Amino acid sequence: MKRAGKSLFCWAAGIFLAGLWGCSSDIRNCQPVPGDQAQLEYPLGITWYDQTIVVASANSRGIYCSAYLTLFSRQREPQALIPLVFDKKEYSLLGEIRADPRRGFLYVTDRLEDSLLVFRIAGAGLDLARVVTITGEGDTGRGGSDPFSLDVNPADGTVAVAATGSGDVIFYTAGAESEIGRVSLGSVYPIRVRFNPAGDHAWVTADSTNYVYLLTLSPPALEEGYAGVSQAGTLKARGLWAGETEIYVASGSPQAILMFRPGTGLSGAIPLGEGVYPFDLKSHGSRLFISSLERNEIWVVDQQKGEVIKTISTLKTEGEKEHGKGPSEIMLGPEPGRALVTNFESGDITVLDLDSLAVESYWTPGE
């Protein structure tokens, strides 16, 4: 391990990574393997471009490295497995993954090596374009810059990286060839960054503050901070979805979906119930979908009614095999009417029917 403090933070965050990030490996054996051998273990992030689905995994059965990108066709057929080992450096503590098919790039943050991995989309495959070292100006005490989150501006391809360790939000040109600006938020641990659909501003949530932050982009600057609750506390907001005129924040404290508007601030709250700690948040039509890694559930919120209309249990046991355990990232598309949810602990993907709001099937690559 490069920094013990960062691994302890991950364990304390309840993401069940104990014994994972410190796995030793022989990097000489880290070679791409044929697609028909690709399997998942500890899948966390998922994205797609054109006809390809990409799953970011912390490990893969039978391969002695820590992190991989596994590529599948839209028909869910394995295409390739790409170990994240370049120039004899192993990338193992993934943050987020985002694709920008319009400009031909895919991005992955690695928290342990303080890096942004930039891939060029090459047909159905990926070629490494560059590795950008994320440097931070501040220090929140978590060690290194710790690039936890990233997003791509739909308007111009600008890339934003939330560096939890340094307290910075850093902006790069498309392809991350150069830095174009940064906003320092101090010691608040920025943990999620999202552009609005028009691409004219960005929102940031943090792990140790009661605020969400609105950033302007020309140049990048802090415009306003909005309090999430009246009493002192921290939002612990891992889930964030940005619309044109509002954002929805999945907060662990209070355990609710909070709504914010530019110039107004907090404009509403939808309770999720006690013991709920959201992980990811996505929007589809008038509904919000929230995952809980600890509870093995997906909550469905009707934005117009302002209430939870369905709680979907993802966990299913068949003999000694568990499916749907540890739902993490929710991906809408490329399959119409379906959402794909990575299951961090059971190493598979839940397929949700968005019309019936029910589990349709479980997708276990390699089986």
N, C-alpha and C positions, 0 to 999 in steps of 0.2 A: 504494500500500500504506500502511496506517495504521501498522504496526509491522513493520519489516524483520526484527527478531529472531524473530518468530513464524513468518514464512514460511520462514526458514532452518531452524527446528525441524522444520517439516513435511517439507521436503526431506530433512533428515538422517534422519528417521524412515523413509525408504524408501517413501513412499506415492506416489511418482512424480508429484508435483504441479508439477514445474518448468515454468515458463512458463505455468502455468494461473492461479494466484491473482493475478498482476499484470496480467491482461488488462484493457485499458481498454475502456470502453463508454459509449455515449450513453444515459443512463438515460431520456431522453425517449422512446426507442423501446421501452422495456421494457413491453410490454402483453401481457395474456393473449391467446393464440392459439387458434384452433379445435382441438378434440381431434384431428381427422384430420390435423393438421400436426405433432402432438407426436412428437418423437423423443428419444432419449437420447444423452447424451454425458457420460462420466465419472459414471455412476450409482454412488452410494455407499450410501445408506440406503434401506430399504424397510419399509413397514408396511401395515396394512389395517384397515378398519372397515366393517361392514355389507357392502355389495356393491361396495366400492371398494378398489382397490389404489393406494397412493401411493408413488412413487419419488422420492427426493431426488437431484438431479443437480447437478454442479458447473457444467455448461454445457449448451447445447442448440444443435444445428447450425442456423445461419442466424439465430439470435437473439442480439443483442449485449448480453447480460447474463451474469453469472457463475453464478448459482444458480437452480434451478427446482424446483418440485414438479410432477410429471406424474401425472395421475389416470387410472386405467384401470378398466374394469368387471371383474368377476370372470371374464368371458369374454375378458379381455385386450384389449378394444377401447378405444382412446384416447378420453378424455372431455374433458380440458382440460389446459392447461399454464399454471402460475401463476408468473410471474417473482417472485423474492424481492426486490422493490424497493418500498419504502414511504416516503412523505414524502421522496422524492428521495435516499434512502439505500439503497445496494446491499449486499445480504447475500451473501457469496461463499465463505466458508470454513466449510462445514457441519461440525457435530459429529455429533449423532445425531438421529433422528426417532422419535417414539413417538405412538401413537394411544390415546385413552381413549374408546372409543365409548359406554361406559356413562354417562359424564358429558358427552359431546358435545364433547371437545376433541382437538386434535392439536398436538404441540409439536415445535419444531425449534430446536436451538442453533446459533448462529453464532459461531465462535471469533474471527474478525477484528474484529467489532463488539461483542464481549462481550455478546451478547444472547440472550434466549430469546423466540422468536416463538411466539405462542399463537394458534391458529386455532380458530374454532367450527365444528363439523361442521354443515353446512346441507344436509340431504338427501345427495345424492351429491357435493356440492361443499364448498368451504371458504371461510370469511370470516375475515379477520384480526380478532381480538378485541383484542389488545394486543401491544406489544413491551416486554419487561422488560429493563432494563439490569442485567447481572450485575456487582455490585461485590464486590471481595474485600478482606478485611482484611489478608491477608499478601501476600508477594511472593516467588515462587520463582525470579525472574530471567528468566522467559520472556515477560514483558511482558503487562500487562493481566490480567484474570481468566481468560481463555481457557477458556470453558465447553466442555469436551471431550465430556462424557457426560451423559446424563439417563435417568431411569426414572420410571415412574408406579406408585404403590402400588395394587395391585389391590383393597385393602380400602376405602380412603377417597379415592382419587384424588390424594393428596399427590404433589407433584412434587419429585424430588431432582435437583440439578445438581452434577456434579463439576467444579469450577473448577481446572484444572491450573495456571494461572498464579499463582493466589493461595494454593493449597493448601487451599481450603475445599470442604466439601460443604454446599450450601445447600438448605433445604427450603421449599417454597411450598404454599399451599393449592391445592385443585383449581381449575384455570383460572389459577393463578399471580397471583391478585389481591393477595396479600400474603405476605410472608416470615414463616415461623413459627419459624425457628431455623436455626442453622448449626453445623458442627463444623469446627474448624481442625486440619488434620493437619500443619501446618508446611510444610517445603520438600521434600515427598516426591512432588509431582506426581500427585495423584489422577487416574486416567485412566478408570476404569469404576466405576459405581455401580449396584447391583441390589437391589431389594426381594425378600424371600422371599415365596412364594405367600400366606402368611397375613397378610403386611403388618405384622408386629410387629417386624421389624428389617431392617437393610440392610447390605450388604457393599460394601467399596470396595477396589479394587486401585490400585496406584500404579506409576509408571514408573521411579522412582529409589530403590526400597527393596526389601528382602527380605521385606516383610510384607504381609499382607492385614488389613483392619480390619473389625471388627464394630461396628456402630452401633445403639444403642437409639433409640427414636423419641419417647418421651413423658417429657420433651422430648428432642430430638435430642442425643445425647452419645456419645462414644467409650467403648465397653465394654471392648474388648480388641484387641490386635494380635497376630497369629500369624505366626511365622517360616515362610517357605516352604521354605528349604533350610538345612542346618546351616552351610554356609560362607557367608562374606560374599559379597554379590552383589546383583543386582537381578532381579526376576521378569520385567520387561517384559511384564506381563500385560495384553493387549488383550482377550482373550476371558474372559467371566465368566458363569456360569449358576448361579442360586441355587435350590436345592430347599428343602423344609421342614426337613430335618435336616442338610443338607450343602451345600457349594458345590463347583463344579468350576472351576478356573482354568486357562486355556490359557496356559502360560508360555513365553516365548522364552528364558529363562535360569533354570533348565535347560529344555531343550526337551522339555516333558512336560505332561500333564494332572495337576494337583495337586488333591487332595481335602482339604477342611477341614471340621471340625465345631465348633459352638459348645462351649466348655468343654474341648475336646480339642486343637484346632489341626490341624496337618498329620496326616492319617490314611492317606494313600496317594499313590502316584504311578504314572502310566502313561507310559512313554517314547514319544516321537514320532519320535526319530531325529535325526541331525545335519542341520544346515542347514534346519531347520523353524522358521519364525517365524509362529505363529498370528495370525490377524486377528480372526475371530469364532468364537463357540462357542454352539451351541444343543443342547437335549436333546429327544429324541423317544422315548418309551417307555424302553427300557433302553439306548438308544444315544445317543452324543454325536456331533455333526457339527462339524468344525473346518475353517475355510477358511484357505488360505494365498494371499495376494495375489501374493507373489513366485513361488511354485512352481506356480501354476495347478492346485491340487489341493484336494480335499475329503477329509479323513480321517474315517473312521467308527470309533468306539471302542465296544466292548461293555463296559458298566459292570460286568456280572457276571463276565465273563472277565478284565477288567482289561487288555485289549490292543487294539491296532489290528487290526480285522478286514477293512478294505478301504481302499484308497487310490484315489480316483476322480479321474482326470485330466479337467479341464474344457476344456482347450484343443483346438480343432479348426480346421483350416485348409481353406477351400474356395476355391480359386483365390487371389485376393488378399485375400479376406476372412477375418479371424480371429474365432472365436467363443470365448467362455468364458475370455478373457484377463483376469487380475486379479480372481479371485473375492473379494468382500469380505463384505457382510452376507448372512446366511442367514435366510430367513423361512419358518416353518412355518405353513401355512394361507394363504389360506382354501380351497385346493384339497385335498381329502382324499387322503392318500397321496403328496403331492408337497411338495417344498420349492422355493422360488424363491431364486436366488442372483444378486445384482447383480454384474456384471463391470465393474470400474472402467475397465479399459483398452480393452476391445473394444466397450463401449457397448451391451451387450445383457444378457439374463438367462438363466441356465441353469435348466432345469426338471429336477429330480432326482426319480426314482422311489424312494420310501422303502422299498419292498418288495424290488425287485431291486438297489437300491443302484447305480444306473447313471444316466447322463445320458439323459433321455428326449427332450429337444429343446432348441433354443435359441429364445428369444423376442426378436425384434428389432422393436420398435415402429416403425412407419412404413415397413416393408418388406413 
